[in-house]
């Protein structure tokens, strides 16, 4: 935040309020949250098998990762999966673009952010939604996806990746395929996880089996496809 924005944030969040004001505000917030969950559940139950693609909104269209995302999305669509993204620019746009080009379902779960300006032009607006709350949006990603493609990204991408890994590790959800794309990008993080997290016994060696690191579209799509063949899970195409 800039200094002026910081001052405004502090003023809004730390000004003195009485208990009744806080209680009333929080009560109304519950209704808004319930409405987002209800709308999300009703919409997402209609979409069929999908793969979510995560990655940076700042990725430019000339980037190798933009083109790779588009290729992955197109190939996933051709084997029967719809594509879910955050609906914004960058990697999300590439994912929706590939799905639309292949004639598949192209879903955007939008949230308003300072550096994102609405939906990209490749989402199917009949299947897409807008959210006010990150945690509601994240539930939709995790609950209605049969796999995850994780492209290079920033804090939001890391949040989505580690949320998915945590749910599988703690058995709060069933195992589903997670693919990290880009050895050059992810190898530093994975090395740190081994040298710091694993050596300190904060994670186990088996946790590295929760995801696959790849560099090509065929490897990424192949891992998703092989996962369902291995476990004899029907995708309901």
Secondary structure, DSSP 8 states (H G I E B T S, - for coil): --HHHHHHHHHHHHS---HHHHHHHHHHHHHHHHHHHHHHHHHHTTS-SEEEEE--TT--TTSHHHHHHHHHHHHHHHTT-EEEE-SSSTHHHHHHHHHHHTT--EEEEEE-BTTB-S--TTS-TTT-EEES-HHHHHHHHHHS-SEEEE-S--HHHHHHHHHHHHHHHTTSS---EEEEE-HHHHHHHHHHIIIIIITTTSS-GGGGGG-EEESSHHHHHHHHHHHHHHTT-----
